[in-house]
Amino acid sequence: MHTRRHDLSLLLFATVGAFLFYGLLHETMRPPEPHPGLRDDALQDALREDWSHQELSYFQARKYLWGEIDGDGRHAEGAYTGEEIEYFKQPLPNNGAVEHAWPLTRLPKEGRSDLHHMFGVIGEARAARINLHYGDVTVAVWSRGGSRSGPGSGFKPVFEVRPERRGDAARAMFYVATMYDLDIPSAEEKVLRSWHHEDKPSKAERIRNDRIEKRQKSRNPFIDHPKLTSRISDF
């Protein structure tokens, strides 16, 4: 019995050691933050200059989104509610919809097919968001799967993303603001910064970044380097 416990202890120690080693190796292999020493506008200008982006048609973007970015042509997880969306190639409008983190009504034409801020969601969630700014809801008018819409602290209606995906939305917004030279309202930016720190980039989000790069040749630097936001005081 003593020998068995000893062997189990060694196995546990080896497993934990391997996990820590590979975690450290992953961090070591990750490229360093770009443009050390630059801040604010100078850093955003430099990130735009680095941006190697191949614009897709909206038809192509939708095809890739449902076929390989957020889904596999049959199933996808709704970003806002976590519910499974079932479809063949692309869902019907009442079943699944394409959500733009930066709403189309406030977006330049060239950003409408950028996969970095396009997400698959259920139709009801898309209708609940419409073109609302992101924010923390005080009284929910609509709620599903952890996401909510309703009045925020300033009594204006806002949309609150579920905790598991709110960081994804924040980093998508930082990306659009930087690459398309747009401004995020200060109240919304404050919430997005909080979401960014609360929900750090996951393995799935990093894989998604890789898949998007394969199709449109660009990456979201705020997923690769989350601390970049600390060097930009105003998006």
Protein Blocks (a to p, Z undefined) as FASTA:
>chain_A
ZZmmmmmmmmmmmmmmmmmmmmmmmmmmpccdehihiacjlmmmmmmmmpccddddfklm
mmmmmmmmmmgolaccdfklopacddehiacfklpccddfbafklccfklmmgmklgccd
dfklmmmnmmaccdddfbdfbdcehiacdddfkopacddddfklmmmmmmmmmmmmmmno
paddfklmmmmmmmmmmmgcdfklmmmmmmmmmmnopacfklmmmmlmmmpcbZZ
